[in-house]
């Protein structure tokens, strides 16, 4: 086993291998537009609606976007007069839908495939304290319904400044003035079906006045890290969606404090995977592992890649426009590691955030100093890019040790 000196405890995510996630969050591919998100969330008749972060046109990839879409779907079903509604999935969208339905007096049952609630929020105990292996931050904090809930129930949050990370590793100068604006301008002006890789390839042929290395590093930091998707697939115009860096704060004690509150009073059946949804003229039937559930309507909140892969058979099939939207959307892969140490060995930085560029193209990781959680020296690392295939091999302890080495070897 690989050794990590001073490492007391660790935890590792595996979202790419998780059959109930198949990735981290939704993204728009080179053939897609934000309209695909709207199309996917458009009700199918008056019996079925898909809801989640993937269907939010302006808050995709964020927990409050998922929650808002769930609430909207629940309100839709109640407004049609349905008295019994099934919800598939107990993540943020599913819990939002269930609470909205309950608020309208609608009988609701949530079927959740996992043995826990929360979906792609996932709190785990690491060395005596709970940390998130999934969603970590309350983003767009000033306009975030979940942030207001966190304040009402007295949760402690800590701000993160993503705009000024301490970059570790070989000496690098500051980002050249004007480079970030030039990147955004080139993406916005790209042809409709261009991928980020197309824009980057063209730019690097004539990079002046900017150094080619600085362009690559900025793309890794701003796009690869925020998407975890191949640049040859990711839309140039629409792959760079808003969200990160808008007053982000992480919850001390983890998102589970929110999800447990939201699940209070909700009828959630854990370990209830849905294999088939049948839609008829008078209602819907959910089938899964020998169980069935009849309802007037269903709200489906499973992650987009699960739907796209046929993880749930929907009969009759979704309309062609929904299936086409699914095909133009996708998901990236960003993995997380939590490392707890006996002693602090890294420099204090006001932002509490660090960045390390990997040895290969599009290989990058960023680190949150989470020592404020309970005083124990703690790093939470997020990794994206091709090196995931190397780093995430073997046991969780081996992965944690490799990730710790990436950070420690980058220190001055």
C-alpha positions as CSV (number, residue, x, y, z in Angstrom):
1,X,0.0,0.0,0.0
2,X,1.2,3.5,-0.8
3,X,2.1,5.5,2.4
4,X,1.1,9.1,3.1
5,X,3.2,10.4,6.0
6,X,1.1,12.1,8.7
7,X,-2.2,11.2,7.1
8,X,-4.7,10.4,9.9
9,X,-7.9,9.7,8.0
10,X,-9.2,10.1,4.5
11,X,-12.2,9.6,2.2
12,X,-12.4,9.4,-1.6
13,X,-15.3,10.0,-4.0
14,X,-16.0,7.8,-7.0
15,X,-18.6,9.6,-9.0
16,X,-17.4,8.4,-12.3
17,X,-18.0,4.8,-11.3
18,X,-21.3,5.4,-9.4
19,X,-24.2,3.8,-11.4
20,X,-26.6,6.2,-9.8
21,X,-24.6,9.3,-10.8
22,X,-22.3,8.4,-13.8
23,X,-20.5,11.7,-13.4
24,X,-20.5,14.9,-11.4
25,X,-22.8,17.5,-12.9
26,X,-24.5,18.3,-16.2
27,X,-22.8,20.2,-19.1
28,X,-23.7,21.3,-22.6
29,X,-21.9,19.5,-25.5
30,X,-20.7,21.1,-28.7
31,X,-24.0,20.6,-30.5
32,X,-26.1,21.9,-27.6
33,X,-27.5,25.1,-26.2
34,X,-29.2,26.2,-22.9
35,X,-32.5,25.6,-24.7
36,X,-31.8,21.9,-24.3
37,X,-32.0,22.2,-20.6
38,X,-35.4,23.9,-20.9
39,X,-36.6,21.3,-23.3
40,X,-35.6,18.5,-21.0
41,X,-37.5,20.0,-18.2
42,X,-40.7,20.6,-20.2
43,X,-43.5,18.3,-18.9
44,X,-44.4,15.3,-21.0
45,X,-48.2,15.6,-21.1
46,X,-49.6,15.9,-17.7
47,X,-48.1,12.7,-16.2
48,X,-44.3,13.1,-16.2
49,X,-41.7,15.8,-15.7
50,X,-37.9,15.6,-15.4
51,X,-36.4,18.0,-12.9
52,X,-32.9,18.7,-11.6
53,X,-29.8,20.8,-12.0
54,X,-29.7,19.7,-15.6
55,X,-33.0,21.3,-16.4
56,X,-32.1,24.7,-14.9
57,X,-31.1,27.2,-17.7
58,X,-29.1,29.5,-15.5
59,X,-28.2,27.5,-12.3
60,X,-27.1,24.2,-13.8
61,X,-24.6,22.2,-11.8
62,X,-25.7,23.8,-8.5
63,X,-27.7,22.4,-5.6
64,X,-30.1,25.4,-5.4
65,X,-30.7,25.1,-9.1
66,X,-31.7,21.4,-8.6
67,X,-33.9,22.4,-5.6
68,X,-35.7,25.2,-7.5
69,X,-36.4,22.8,-10.4
70,X,-37.8,20.2,-8.0
71,X,-40.1,22.8,-6.3
72,X,-41.3,24.0,-9.8
73,X,-42.1,20.4,-10.8
74,X,-44.0,19.7,-7.5
75,X,-46.0,22.9,-8.0
76,X,-46.8,21.9,-11.6
77,X,-48.1,18.5,-10.5
78,X,-50.2,20.0,-7.7
79,X,-51.6,22.6,-10.0
80,X,-52.9,19.9,-12.3
81,X,-55.0,18.5,-9.5
82,X,-53.0,15.3,-9.0
83,X,-53.6,13.8,-5.6
84,X,-50.9,11.1,-5.5
85,X,-47.5,11.8,-7.1
86,X,-44.3,9.7,-7.2
87,X,-40.9,11.2,-7.0
88,X,-37.8,9.3,-8.3
89,X,-34.7,10.3,-6.4
90,X,-34.1,11.9,-3.0
91,X,-31.4,14.4,-4.0
92,X,-32.0,18.2,-3.8
93,X,-34.5,18.2,-6.7
94,X,-36.4,15.2,-5.3
95,X,-36.6,16.7,-1.8
96,X,-37.7,20.0,-3.3
97,X,-40.5,18.4,-5.3
98,X,-41.7,16.4,-2.3
99,X,-41.8,19.4,0.0
100,X,-43.7,21.4,-2.6
101,X,-46.2,18.6,-3.1
102,X,-46.7,18.2,0.6
103,X,-47.2,21.9,0.9
104,X,-50.2,21.5,-1.5
105,X,-51.6,18.6,0.4
106,X,-50.6,16.0,-2.3
107,X,-49.8,12.5,-1.2
108,X,-46.2,11.8,-2.1
109,X,-43.8,8.9,-2.0
110,X,-40.1,9.2,-2.9
111,X,-38.3,6.2,-4.3
112,X,-34.5,6.4,-3.8
113,X,-32.1,3.8,-5.2
114,X,-29.3,4.5,-2.7
115,X,-29.3,3.6,1.0
116,X,-29.2,7.3,1.8
117,X,-30.7,10.6,0.9
118,X,-28.9,13.5,-0.7
119,X,-28.0,12.3,-4.2
120,X,-24.8,14.0,-5.3
121,X,-24.5,15.6,-2.0
122,X,-22.8,13.0,0.2
123,X,-21.6,13.6,3.8
124,X,-19.1,11.1,5.2
125,X,-17.4,10.9,8.6
126,X,-13.7,11.4,8.3
127,X,-11.6,11.4,11.5
128,X,-14.5,12.4,13.7
129,X,-16.1,15.1,11.5
130,X,-18.5,15.1,8.5
131,X,-17.2,16.3,5.2
132,X,-18.9,16.4,1.7
133,X,-17.6,14.1,-1.0
134,X,-20.1,15.6,-3.4
135,X,-21.5,19.1,-3.6
136,X,-19.6,21.3,-1.2
137,X,-20.6,24.9,-1.6
138,X,-23.6,27.1,-1.5
139,X,-23.0,29.1,-4.7
140,X,-24.5,32.4,-5.8
141,X,-24.9,32.9,-2.1
142,X,-26.9,36.1,-2.1
143,X,-29.6,34.7,-4.3
144,X,-29.6,31.1,-3.1
145,X,-32.8,29.7,-1.5
146,X,-30.8,27.0,0.2
147,X,-28.4,29.6,1.7
148,X,-31.5,31.3,3.2
149,X,-32.6,28.0,4.7
150,X,-29.1,27.4,6.1
151,X,-29.3,30.7,7.8
152,X,-32.7,30.1,9.2
153,X,-31.7,26.8,10.8
154,X,-28.5,28.2,12.1
155,X,-25.8,26.4,10.1
156,X,-22.3,27.7,10.1
157,X,-20.8,28.6,6.7
158,X,-17.3,29.6,5.6
159,X,-16.5,31.8,2.6
160,X,-14.1,30.6,-0.1
161,X,-12.4,33.1,-2.5
162,X,-11.9,31.2,-5.8
163,X,-10.6,34.3,-7.5
164,X,-7.2,34.3,-5.7
165,X,-5.9,30.8,-5.1
166,X,-2.3,30.2,-4.1
167,X,-0.8,28.4,-7.1
168,X,1.7,25.7,-5.9
169,X,4.4,24.0,-7.9
170,X,6.9,25.4,-10.5
171,X,7.2,29.1,-10.4
172,X,4.4,30.8,-12.5
173,X,3.8,34.5,-12.9
174,X,0.4,36.1,-12.6
175,X,-2.2,35.6,-15.3
176,X,-1.3,38.1,-18.0
177,X,-3.5,41.2,-18.0
178,X,-6.3,40.8,-20.5
179,X,-6.0,37.0,-20.9
180,X,-9.2,36.1,-19.1
181,X,-11.2,38.6,-21.1
182,X,-9.7,37.3,-24.3
183,X,-10.6,33.7,-23.4
184,X,-14.2,34.6,-22.8
185,X,-14.4,36.7,-25.9
186,X,-13.1,33.9,-28.1
187,X,-15.5,31.4,-26.6
188,X,-18.4,33.7,-27.1
189,X,-17.5,34.3,-30.7
190,X,-17.0,30.7,-31.5
191,X,-19.1,29.0,-34.2
192,X,-22.3,27.5,-32.8
193,X,-21.1,23.9,-32.9
194,X,-17.5,24.5,-31.9
195,X,-15.9,22.8,-29.0
196,X,-13.5,24.4,-26.5
197,X,-10.7,22.3,-28.1
198,X,-11.4,23.9,-31.5
199,X,-11.1,27.4,-30.1
200,X,-7.9,26.5,-28.1
201,X,-6.3,24.8,-31.1
202,X,-6.9,27.9,-33.3
203,X,-5.7,30.3,-30.7
204,X,-2.5,28.4,-29.9
205,X,-1.4,28.6,-33.6
206,X,-1.1,32.4,-33.1
207,X,-1.0,33.0,-29.3
208,X,0.7,36.4,-29.2
209,X,0.8,38.5,-27.3
210,X,0.1,35.9,-24.6
211,X,2.4,33.0,-23.8
212,X,1.0,29.7,-25.0
213,X,1.7,28.1,-21.6
214,X,-0.4,30.8,-19.8
215,X,-3.3,30.2,-22.2
216,X,-3.2,26.4,-21.5
217,X,-3.0,26.9,-17.7
218,X,-5.9,29.4,-17.8
219,X,-8.1,27.0,-19.8
220,X,-7.2,24.2,-17.3
221,X,-8.1,26.4,-14.3
222,X,-11.2,28.0,-15.7
223,X,-12.7,25.3,-17.8
224,X,-11.2,21.8,-17.1
225,X,-11.5,22.3,-13.4
226,X,-15.0,23.6,-13.5
227,X,-16.3,21.0,-15.9
228,X,-14.2,17.8,-15.8
229,X,-15.2,17.2,-19.4
230,X,-13.1,16.5,-22.5
231,X,-12.5,19.8,-24.3
232,X,-13.2,18.1,-27.6
233,X,-16.8,17.6,-26.5
234,X,-17.6,20.7,-24.4
235,X,-19.4,23.5,-26.1
236,X,-17.3,26.6,-26.6
237,X,-20.2,29.0,-26.4
238,X,-22.2,27.3,-23.7
239,X,-19.8,25.1,-21.7
240,X,-18.6,27.9,-19.5
241,X,-21.7,28.4,-17.4
242,X,-22.0,30.8,-14.5
243,X,-22.0,29.9,-10.8
244,X,-18.5,29.5,-9.3
245,X,-17.0,32.5,-7.6
246,X,-20.3,34.3,-6.7
247,X,-20.0,34.5,-3.0
248,X,-19.5,30.7,-2.5
249,X,-19.6,29.4,1.1
250,X,-19.2,25.8,2.4
251,X,-21.3,24.3,5.2
252,X,-19.4,23.3,8.3
253,X,-20.8,19.8,9.0
254,X,-21.8,19.2,5.4
255,X,-24.8,19.3,3.2
256,X,-26.4,16.5,5.2
257,X,-27.5,19.1,7.7
258,X,-29.6,20.6,4.9
259,X,-30.8,17.4,3.3
260,X,-31.9,15.9,6.7
261,X,-33.9,19.0,7.4
262,X,-35.5,18.9,4.0
263,X,-36.4,15.2,4.3
264,X,-38.2,15.8,7.6
265,X,-41.7,14.5,7.2
266,X,-41.2,13.2,3.7
267,X,-42.0,9.6,2.8
268,X,-38.7,8.4,1.4
269,X,-38.2,4.7,0.6
270,X,-34.4,4.0,0.5
271,X,-33.0,1.1,-1.5
272,X,-35.9,1.4,-4.0
273,X,-34.4,1.7,-7.5
274,X,-36.8,2.4,-10.3
275,X,-36.2,0.2,-13.4
276,X,-39.3,1.2,-15.4
277,X,-41.9,3.9,-15.6
278,X,-45.1,3.2,-17.5
279,X,-47.3,6.1,-18.4
280,X,-50.9,5.5,-19.1
281,X,-54.0,7.6,-19.8
282,X,-55.0,7.5,-16.1
283,X,-51.7,7.4,-14.3
284,X,-48.2,6.1,-14.0
285,X,-46.7,2.9,-12.6
286,X,-43.2,2.6,-11.2
287,X,-41.5,-0.8,-11.2
288,X,-38.3,-1.8,-9.5
289,X,-36.9,-5.0,-8.0
290,X,-40.2,-6.7,-7.5
291,X,-42.0,-3.6,-6.3
292,X,-44.6,-1.4,-8.0
293,X,-46.1,2.0,-7.2
294,X,-49.1,3.5,-8.9
295,X,-49.6,7.3,-8.9
296,X,-51.3,10.0,-10.9
297,X,-48.0,11.5,-12.1
298,X,-44.2,11.1,-11.6
299,X,-41.4,13.6,-11.2
300,X,-38.0,12.1,-12.3
301,X,-35.0,13.7,-10.6
302,X,-32.2,11.2,-11.3
303,X,-28.9,12.6,-12.8
304,X,-29.0,13.3,-16.5
305,X,-26.4,10.6,-17.4
306,X,-28.5,7.9,-15.8
307,X,-31.4,8.8,-17.9
308,X,-29.3,9.1,-21.1
309,X,-27.8,5.6,-20.5
310,X,-31.3,4.1,-20.2
311,X,-31.0,3.4,-16.5
312,X,-34.8,3.8,-16.2
313,X,-37.0,2.5,-19.1
314,X,-39.7,5.0,-19.8
315,X,-42.7,3.7,-21.7
316,X,-43.9,5.1,-24.0
317,X,-40.5,6.6,-24.8
318,X,-39.8,10.2,-24.2
319,X,-40.7,12.5,-27.1
320,X,-38.0,13.0,-29.7
321,X,-37.2,16.5,-28.6
322,X,-36.5,15.3,-25.1
323,X,-34.3,12.5,-26.4
324,X,-32.4,14.9,-28.7
325,X,-31.8,17.3,-25.7
326,X,-30.5,14.4,-23.7
327,X,-28.1,13.6,-26.5
328,X,-26.7,17.1,-26.6
329,X,-26.1,17.3,-22.9
330,X,-23.7,15.3,-20.8
331,X,-21.7,15.3,-17.6
332,X,-18.1,15.7,-16.6
333,X,-16.1,14.0,-13.9
334,X,-14.6,15.8,-11.0
335,X,-13.5,13.7,-8.0
336,X,-12.8,14.7,-4.4
337,X,-10.5,13.6,-1.6
338,X,-10.6,14.6,2.0
339,X,-7.3,14.3,3.9
340,X,-6.9,14.8,7.7
341,X,-3.4,15.3,9.1
342,X,-1.8,15.3,12.5
343,X,0.1,18.5,11.8
344,X,-0.4,21.4,9.4
345,X,2.5,21.5,6.9
346,X,1.2,23.9,4.2
347,X,1.3,27.7,4.1
348,X,-1.7,29.7,5.3
349,X,-3.3,31.6,2.5
350,X,-6.1,34.3,3.0
351,X,-8.3,32.7,0.4
352,X,-8.0,29.3,1.9
353,X,-7.7,27.9,-1.6
354,X,-4.8,26.3,-3.5
355,X,-4.2,25.2,-7.1
356,X,-1.8,22.6,-8.5
357,X,-1.3,22.0,-12.2
358,X,-0.5,18.4,-13.0
359,X,2.3,17.1,-15.3
360,X,0.1,16.4,-18.3
361,X,-2.2,18.4,-20.5
362,X,-5.6,19.3,-18.9
363,X,-4.5,17.8,-15.5
364,X,-5.4,20.0,-12.6
365,X,-6.5,20.0,-9.0
366,X,-7.6,22.6,-6.4
367,X,-7.6,22.3,-2.7
368,X,-9.7,23.8,0.1
369,X,-8.2,24.3,3.5
370,X,-11.0,23.0,5.7
371,X,-9.1,23.2,9.0
372,X,-11.8,25.6,10.2
373,X,-14.3,22.7,10.4
374,X,-13.0,21.4,13.8
375,X,-9.4,22.6,14.1
376,X,-7.8,19.4,12.7
377,X,-5.5,20.2,9.8
378,X,-7.7,19.2,6.8
379,X,-7.4,19.5,3.0
380,X,-10.2,18.8,0.6
381,X,-8.9,18.3,-3.0
382,X,-10.8,18.4,-6.2
383,X,-9.3,16.6,-9.2
384,X,-10.1,16.9,-12.9
385,X,-8.6,15.8,-16.2
386,X,-7.0,12.7,-17.7
387,X,-4.9,11.9,-14.6
388,X,-8.0,10.7,-12.8
389,X,-7.5,7.4,-14.7
390,X,-4.1,7.0,-13.0
391,X,-4.7,8.5,-9.6
392,X,-8.0,6.8,-9.0
393,X,-6.7,3.3,-9.4
394,X,-6.7,0.8,-6.5
395,X,-8.1,1.2,-3.0
396,X,-9.4,4.4,-1.5
397,X,-6.3,4.6,0.8
398,X,-4.0,4.3,-2.3
399,X,-5.9,7.1,-4.0
400,X,-5.7,9.3,-0.9
401,X,-2.0,8.7,-0.6
402,X,-1.4,9.6,-4.3
403,X,-3.5,12.8,-3.9
404,X,-1.6,13.8,-0.8
405,X,1.7,13.3,-2.7
406,X,0.5,15.6,-5.5
407,X,-0.1,18.3,-3.0
408,X,3.0,17.8,-0.8
409,X,5.3,17.6,-3.8
410,X,4.1,20.9,-5.1
411,X,5.0,22.7,-1.9
412,X,8.0,25.0,-2.0
